[in-house]
Amino acid sequence: MTAAVGDLADALSAALLAQPYGIRSTPYLADTFSPPIALVAIQGVHYHDAFGVASLGMYTFTIYLILSRANDRAALASMESYMSTSGDLSIKAAVETDPTLGGIASGVVVVKSGPPAQLAIGQSQVVYVSVPFEVEVYAGS
């Protein structure tokens, strides 16, 4: 099973959107969007020896959850639901529901979330509240 980076990003984005989660997402770092939204970005690839299997690679992604403009108290309160290990807004639960990501991966793990931070986007540098989630995907390389 060989997976392209773009296919894995698409599968992570689809996992977030699947019901009951319904978390809007894009498989790339968009510069225009309407929060809340999750942006999926590749961080790196370890090509060999994941889990002791020479042909299995480990793909590291960061899912940037963009909640709202920085001064929105409701968004800050909702952050806990996204960072939870379970529930309809849980990024971890959504991503790990199907560890094969529709048959293109051997495993997927949300390693950690946070810390929450302000993120400036676009030429106008609009400031948003965001939470990064580190995700490891294991697939043929």
MDAnalysis code that builds the backbone (N, CA, C; Angstrom):
import MDAnalysis as mda
import numpy as np

u = mda.Universe.empty(423, n_residues=141, atom_resindex=np.repeat(np.arange(141), 3), trajectory=True)
u.add_TopologyAttr("name", ["N", "CA", "C"] * 141)
u.add_TopologyAttr("resid", np.arange(1, 142))
u.add_TopologyAttr("resname", ["MET", "THR", "ALA", "ALA", "VAL", "GLY", "ASP", "LEU", "ALA", "ASP", "ALA", "LEU", "SER", "ALA", "ALA", "LEU", "LEU", "ALA", "GLN", "PRO", "TYR", "GLY", "ILE", "ARG", "SER", "THR", "PRO", "TYR", "LEU", "ALA", "ASP", "THR", "PHE", "SER", "PRO", "PRO", "ILE", "ALA", "LEU", "VAL", "ALA", "ILE", "GLN", "GLY", "VAL", "HIS", "TYR", "HIS", "ASP", "ALA", "PHE", "GLY", "VAL", "ALA", "SER", "LEU", "GLY", "MET", "TYR", "THR", "PHE", "THR", "ILE", "TYR", "LEU", "ILE", "LEU", "SER", "ARG", "ALA", "ASN", "ASP", "ARG", "ALA", "ALA", "LEU", "ALA", "SER", "MET", "GLU", "SER", "TYR", "MET", "SER", "THR", "SER", "GLY", "ASP", "LEU", "SER", "ILE", "LYS", "ALA", "ALA", "VAL", "GLU", "THR", "ASP", "PRO", "THR", "LEU", "GLY", "GLY", "ILE", "ALA", "SER", "GLY", "VAL", "VAL", "VAL", "VAL", "LYS", "SER", "GLY", "PRO", "PRO", "ALA", "GLN", "LEU", "ALA", "ILE", "GLY", "GLN", "SER", "GLN", "VAL", "VAL", "TYR", "VAL", "SER", "VAL", "PRO", "PHE", "GLU", "VAL", "GLU", "VAL", "TYR", "ALA", "GLY", "SER"])
u.atoms.positions = np.array([
    [0.844, -1.157, 0.000],
    [0.000, 0.000, 0.000],
    [0.899, 1.232, 0.000],
    [0.972, 1.923, -1.137],
    [1.749, 3.139, -1.263],
    [0.801, 4.327, -1.284],
    [1.100, 5.323, -0.474],
    [0.220, 6.493, -0.377],
    [0.990, 7.753, -0.715],
    [0.363, 8.622, -1.474],
    [0.935, 9.932, -1.757],
    [0.559, 10.881, -0.628],
    [1.406, 11.870, -0.394],
    [1.162, 12.846, 0.670],
    [-0.209, 13.503, 0.485],
    [-0.526, 13.898, -0.746],
    [-1.807, 14.546, -1.012],
    [-2.995, 13.653, -0.699],
    [-2.852, 12.352, -0.990],
    [-3.937, 11.407, -0.683],
    [-4.148, 11.284, 0.824],
    [-3.057, 11.266, 1.575],
    [-3.167, 11.184, 3.035],
    [-3.794, 12.449, 3.612],
    [-3.392, 13.605, 3.087],
    [-3.991, 14.873, 3.537],
    [-5.483, 14.902, 3.216],
    [-5.853, 14.442, 2.017],
    [-7.272, 14.365, 1.643],
    [-8.033, 13.456, 2.607],
    [-7.430, 12.315, 2.957],
    [-8.091, 11.354, 3.843],
    [-8.251, 11.918, 5.255],
    [-7.247, 12.643, 5.751],
    [-7.375, 13.276, 7.069],
    [-8.484, 14.317, 7.061],
    [-8.530, 15.108, 5.997],
    [-9.574, 16.126, 5.862],
    [-10.961, 15.479, 5.818],
    [-11.083, 14.386, 5.068],
    [-12.365, 13.668, 4.967],
    [-12.767, 13.073, 6.313],
    [-11.799, 12.572, 7.082],
    [-12.103, 12.000, 8.402],
    [-12.688, 13.061, 9.333],
    [-12.162, 14.267, 9.243],
    [-12.679, 15.359, 10.078],
    [-14.105, 15.737, 9.687],
    [-14.391, 15.678, 8.401],
    [-15.706, 16.081, 7.894],
    [-16.775, 15.010, 8.093],
    [-16.349, 13.752, 8.229],
    [-17.295, 12.641, 8.353],
    [-18.204, 12.822, 9.572],
    [-19.412, 12.285, 9.477],
    [-20.373, 12.355, 10.573],
    [-19.989, 11.348, 11.645],
    [-20.177, 11.615, 12.886],
    [-20.950, 12.715, 13.449],
    [-20.137, 13.992, 13.652],
    [-18.881, 13.997, 13.245],
    [-17.989, 15.113, 13.563],
    [-18.314, 16.364, 12.748],
    [-18.296, 16.249, 11.431],
    [-18.662, 17.370, 10.578],
    [-17.778, 18.592, 10.747],
    [-16.488, 18.362, 11.024],
    [-15.547, 19.462, 11.208],
    [-15.044, 19.892, 9.830],
    [-15.398, 21.114, 9.429],
    [-14.967, 21.600, 8.111],
    [-13.451, 21.631, 8.049],
    [-12.907, 21.220, 6.904],
    [-11.455, 21.173, 6.785],
    [-11.029, 21.287, 5.334],
    [-9.737, 21.584, 5.155],
    [-9.124, 21.565, 3.833],
    [-7.834, 20.764, 3.937],
    [-7.469, 20.035, 2.879],
    [-6.237, 19.239, 2.910],
    [-5.003, 20.060, 2.540],
    [-5.032, 21.340, 2.804],
    [-3.909, 22.236, 2.490],
    [-4.042, 23.482, 3.367],
    [-3.001, 24.295, 3.392],
    [-3.029, 25.537, 4.169],
    [-3.666, 26.637, 3.331],
    [-4.924, 26.879, 3.559],
    [-5.658, 27.911, 2.824],
    [-5.355, 29.280, 3.417],
    [-5.375, 30.313, 2.574],
    [-5.173, 31.659, 3.109],
    [-6.476, 32.444, 3.221],
    [-7.558, 31.883, 2.684],
    [-8.886, 32.464, 2.887],
    [-9.825, 31.350, 3.350],
    [-10.599, 31.635, 4.376],
    [-11.491, 30.626, 4.958],
    [-12.461, 31.307, 5.901],
    [-13.457, 30.547, 6.333],
    [-14.402, 30.998, 7.352],
    [-14.300, 30.053, 8.539],
    [-13.859, 30.539, 9.692],
    [-13.738, 29.677, 10.872],
    [-15.098, 29.254, 11.401],
    [-15.202, 28.171, 12.140],
    [-14.102, 27.282, 12.467],
    [-13.769, 26.356, 11.298],
    [-12.478, 26.053, 11.146],
    [-12.010, 25.181, 10.074],
    [-10.688, 24.548, 10.492],
    [-10.426, 23.358, 9.999],
    [-9.165, 22.665, 10.251],
    [-8.366, 22.634, 8.946],
    [-7.123, 23.093, 9.014],
    [-6.234, 23.103, 7.852],
    [-5.191, 22.014, 8.046],
    [-5.073, 21.103, 7.083],
    [-4.160, 19.963, 7.186],
    [-2.867, 20.289, 6.451],
    [-1.713, 20.126, 7.115],
    [-0.421, 20.446, 6.504],
    [0.597, 19.349, 6.781],
    [1.314, 18.930, 5.753],
    [2.399, 17.958, 5.930],
    [3.574, 18.654, 6.604],
    [4.191, 17.982, 7.559],
    [5.374, 18.525, 8.238],
    [6.643, 17.777, 7.856],
    [6.518, 16.461, 7.616],
    [7.710, 15.688, 7.274],
    [7.373, 14.236, 7.035],
    [8.356, 13.533, 6.448],
    [8.198, 12.111, 6.157],
    [9.452, 11.377, 6.604],
    [9.278, 10.332, 7.382],
    [10.365, 9.403, 7.729],
    [10.136, 8.186, 6.837],
    [11.046, 7.932, 5.912],
    [10.786, 6.978, 4.844],
    [10.918, 5.512, 5.210],
    [11.701, 5.160, 6.199],
    [11.962, 3.742, 6.449],
    [11.830, 3.380, 7.917],
    [11.500, 2.122, 8.128],
    [11.538, 1.495, 9.443],
    [10.524, 1.993, 10.459],
    [9.381, 2.454, 10.033],
    [8.319, 2.738, 10.993],
    [7.795, 1.396, 11.499],
    [7.695, 1.231, 12.788],
    [7.271, -0.026, 13.423],
    [8.157, -1.200, 13.004],
    [9.418, -0.925, 12.634],
    [10.339, -1.987, 12.241],
    [10.085, -2.559, 10.864],
    [9.229, -1.927, 10.066],
    [8.929, -2.391, 8.705],
    [9.632, -1.454, 7.731],
    [10.593, -2.000, 6.974],
    [11.439, -1.167, 6.107],
    [10.665, -0.363, 5.068],
    [9.541, -0.885, 4.592],
    [8.793, -0.192, 3.532],
    [7.681, 0.712, 4.067],
    [7.580, 0.816, 5.384],
    [6.512, 1.612, 5.983],
    [7.068, 2.969, 6.407],
    [6.477, 4.035, 5.899],
    [6.915, 5.380, 6.247],
    [6.010, 6.005, 7.294],
    [6.551, 6.972, 8.013],
    [5.757, 7.733, 8.974],
    [5.648, 9.163, 8.449],
    [4.426, 9.590, 8.199],
    [4.128, 10.924, 7.699],
    [3.620, 11.748, 8.875],
    [4.248, 12.882, 9.128],
    [3.824, 13.745, 10.216],
    [3.058, 14.933, 9.643],
    [1.834, 15.104, 10.099],
    [0.985, 16.216, 9.679],
    [0.684, 17.089, 10.892],
    [0.415, 18.356, 10.636],
    [-0.157, 19.230, 11.650],
    [-1.519, 19.675, 11.145],
    [-2.514, 19.478, 11.981],
    [-3.850, 19.991, 11.691],
    [-3.995, 21.270, 12.509],
    [-4.115, 22.374, 11.807],
    [-4.301, 23.664, 12.473],
    [-5.794, 23.943, 12.567],
    [-6.342, 23.887, 13.754],
    [-7.745, 24.223, 13.968],
    [-7.835, 25.727, 14.162],
    [-8.502, 26.401, 13.254],
    [-8.696, 27.846, 13.334],
    [-10.112, 28.067, 13.865],
    [-10.216, 28.656, 15.052],
    [-11.519, 28.780, 15.711],
    [-12.254, 30.057, 15.356],
    [-11.599, 31.175, 15.458],
    [-12.250, 32.455, 15.194],
    [-11.226, 33.565, 15.328],
    [-11.696, 34.769, 15.164],
    [-10.822, 35.909, 15.448],
    [-10.437, 35.864, 16.918],
    [-9.306, 36.417, 17.231],
    [-8.700, 36.259, 18.556],
    [-9.535, 36.777, 19.714],
    [-10.475, 37.652, 19.492],
    [-11.215, 38.226, 20.610],
    [-12.570, 37.568, 20.854],
    [-12.793, 36.372, 20.358],
    [-14.075, 35.695, 20.485],
    [-14.052, 34.726, 21.671],
    [-14.730, 35.081, 22.757],
    [-14.742, 34.244, 23.961],
    [-15.429, 32.896, 23.730],
    [-16.453, 32.870, 22.895],
    [-17.151, 31.605, 22.621],
    [-16.206, 30.605, 21.957],
    [-15.354, 31.083, 21.061],
    [-14.396, 30.189, 20.404],
    [-13.411, 29.612, 21.412],
    [-12.968, 30.444, 22.323],
    [-12.045, 29.961, 23.348],
    [-12.699, 28.886, 24.210],
    [-13.967, 29.053, 24.494],
    [-14.685, 28.056, 25.287],
    [-14.866, 26.752, 24.507],
    [-15.090, 26.834, 23.197],
    [-15.286, 25.630, 22.387],
    [-13.990, 24.863, 22.159],
    [-12.858, 25.503, 22.375],
    [-11.561, 24.868, 22.159],
    [-11.442, 23.562, 22.937],
    [-11.978, 23.532, 24.143],
    [-11.893, 22.329, 24.973],
    [-12.557, 21.132, 24.303],
    [-13.675, 21.340, 23.613],
    [-14.362, 20.237, 22.940],
    [-13.510, 19.663, 21.812],
    [-12.835, 20.531, 21.069],
    [-11.971, 20.065, 19.981],
    [-10.744, 19.332, 20.512],
    [-10.242, 19.746, 21.669],
    [-9.051, 19.138, 22.249],
    [-9.366, 17.893, 23.080],
    [-10.629, 17.596, 23.308],
    [-11.040, 16.443, 24.096],
    [-10.678, 15.140, 23.372],
    [-10.579, 14.053, 24.132],
    [-10.287, 12.755, 23.528],
    [-11.521, 12.093, 22.924],
    [-12.704, 12.620, 23.225],
    [-13.932, 12.040, 22.683],
    [-14.974, 13.140, 22.498],
    [-16.040, 12.787, 21.806],
    [-17.125, 13.740, 21.579],
    [-17.228, 14.132, 20.119],
    [-18.336, 14.771, 19.771],
    [-18.627, 15.096, 18.371],
    [-17.724, 16.165, 17.773],
    [-16.982, 16.911, 18.587],
    [-16.050, 17.901, 18.060],
    [-14.587, 17.502, 18.278],
    [-14.351, 16.320, 18.804],
    [-12.996, 15.868, 19.107],
    [-12.198, 15.606, 17.827],
    [-11.110, 16.351, 17.637],
    [-10.217, 16.115, 16.500],
    [-9.616, 14.715, 16.603],
    [-9.180, 14.323, 17.793],
    [-8.592, 12.993, 18.012],
    [-9.567, 11.885, 17.631],
    [-10.789, 11.969, 18.113],
    [-11.781, 10.935, 17.813],
    [-12.077, 10.872, 16.319],
    [-12.210, 12.022, 15.674],
    [-12.518, 12.047, 14.244],
    [-11.405, 11.415, 13.418],
    [-10.160, 11.770, 13.706],
    [-9.037, 11.277, 12.921],
    [-8.771, 9.798, 13.170],
    [-8.942, 9.337, 14.402],
    [-8.602, 7.953, 14.746],
    [-9.760, 6.971, 14.575],
    [-10.925, 7.437, 14.113],
    [-12.063, 6.534, 13.939],
    [-11.747, 5.403, 12.971],
    [-11.126, 5.727, 11.830],
    [-10.708, 4.721, 10.854],
    [-9.190, 4.788, 10.738],
    [-8.472, 3.901, 11.439],
    [-7.012, 3.971, 11.433],
    [-6.377, 3.683, 10.067],
    [-7.170, 3.230, 9.103],
    [-6.618, 2.990, 7.763],
    [-6.890, 4.154, 6.824],
    [-7.613, 5.166, 7.288],
    [-7.985, 6.326, 6.452],
    [-8.569, 5.877, 5.116],
    [-9.525, 4.976, 5.194],
    [-10.186, 4.497, 3.976],
    [-9.363, 3.481, 3.195],
    [-8.395, 2.843, 3.851],
    [-7.616, 1.793, 3.206],
    [-6.269, 2.231, 2.649],
    [-5.852, 3.481, 2.878],
    [-4.572, 3.921, 2.322],
    [-3.462, 4.019, 3.361],
    [-3.765, 3.740, 4.620],
    [-2.767, 3.827, 5.682],
    [-2.795, 2.561, 6.529],
    [-1.714, 2.354, 7.265],
    [-1.637, 1.229, 8.196],
    [-1.999, 1.642, 9.611],
    [-1.988, 2.943, 9.868],
    [-2.337, 3.436, 11.188],
    [-2.279, 4.941, 11.224],
    [-3.017, 5.523, 12.148],
    [-3.007, 6.981, 12.348],
    [-3.176, 7.258, 13.832],
    [-2.360, 8.190, 14.342],
    [-2.387, 8.527, 15.763],
    [-2.295, 10.044, 15.906],
    [-3.200, 10.606, 16.685],
    [-3.078, 12.013, 17.057],
    [-2.191, 12.030, 18.294],
    [-0.982, 12.561, 18.135],
    [0.027, 12.496, 19.182],
    [-0.210, 13.526, 20.277],
    [-0.515, 14.771, 19.873],
    [-0.740, 15.807, 20.883],
    [-1.480, 16.981, 20.266],
    [-2.001, 17.824, 21.132],
    [-2.621, 19.066, 20.691],
    [-2.051, 20.204, 21.517],
    [-2.116, 21.379, 20.927],
    [-1.705, 22.579, 21.634],
    [-0.238, 22.890, 21.460],
    [0.163, 23.966, 22.038],
    [-0.649, 24.870, 22.835],
    [-1.482, 25.801, 21.960],
    [-2.616, 26.248, 22.479],
    [-3.404, 27.235, 21.743],
    [-2.559, 28.488, 21.520],
    [-2.764, 29.116, 20.377],
    [-1.963, 30.291, 20.045],
    [-2.731, 31.218, 19.123],
    [-2.259, 32.434, 19.047],
    [-2.789, 33.366, 18.062],
    [-2.007, 33.159, 16.771],
    [-2.713, 33.193, 15.646],
    [-2.107, 32.953, 14.344],
    [-2.527, 34.071, 13.409],
    [-1.561, 34.756, 12.799],
    [-1.845, 35.841, 11.857],
    [-1.864, 35.266, 10.448],
    [-2.950, 35.500, 9.700],
    [-3.153, 34.913, 8.381],
    [-3.315, 36.012, 7.336],
    [-2.744, 35.756, 6.164],
    [-2.960, 36.625, 5.004],
    [-2.157, 37.898, 5.040],
    [-2.285, 38.650, 3.961],
    [-1.554, 39.906, 3.841],
    [-1.983, 40.928, 4.883],
    [-3.248, 40.896, 5.256],
    [-3.735, 41.856, 6.253],
    [-3.411, 41.420, 7.678],
    [-2.839, 40.186, 7.831],
    [-2.434, 39.670, 9.137],
    [-3.574, 39.660, 10.149],
    [-4.725, 39.152, 9.725],
    [-5.856, 38.987, 10.639],
    [-5.469, 37.936, 11.676],
    [-5.713, 38.219, 12.941],
    [-5.295, 37.332, 14.028],
    [-6.455, 36.418, 14.426],
    [-6.180, 35.104, 14.437],
    [-7.166, 34.087, 14.792],
    [-6.660, 33.278, 15.985],
    [-7.598, 32.679, 16.714],
    [-7.270, 31.712, 17.751],
    [-7.108, 30.371, 17.054],
    [-6.013, 29.681, 17.330],
    [-5.778, 28.392, 16.682],
    [-5.227, 27.381, 17.678],
    [-5.391, 26.115, 17.333],
    [-4.832, 25.016, 18.116],
    [-4.218, 24.033, 17.124],
    [-2.914, 23.733, 17.238],
    [-2.316, 22.728, 16.363],
    [-2.476, 21.325, 16.956],
    [-2.655, 20.343, 16.071],
    [-2.731, 18.936, 16.451],
    [-1.674, 18.189, 15.656],
    [-0.774, 17.485, 16.337],
    [0.260, 16.697, 15.661],
    [-0.279, 15.297, 15.394],
    [-0.186, 14.869, 14.129],
    [-0.747, 13.589, 13.700],
    [0.333, 12.783, 12.992],
    [0.456, 11.504, 13.357],
    [1.357, 10.589, 12.671],
    [0.524, 9.606, 11.867],
    [0.869, 9.458, 10.582],
    [0.192, 8.521, 9.694],
    [1.245, 7.526, 9.202],
    [0.946, 6.245, 9.298],
    [1.860, 5.203, 8.853],
    [1.320, 4.595, 7.568],
    [2.145, 4.640, 6.509],
    [1.706, 4.129, 5.202],
    [2.936, 3.707, 4.414],
    [2.699, 2.910, 3.369],
    [3.783, 2.473, 2.505],
    [4.485, 3.652, 1.867],
    [5.808, 3.604, 1.817],
    [6.564, 4.702, 1.230],
    [7.289, 4.265, -0.024],
])
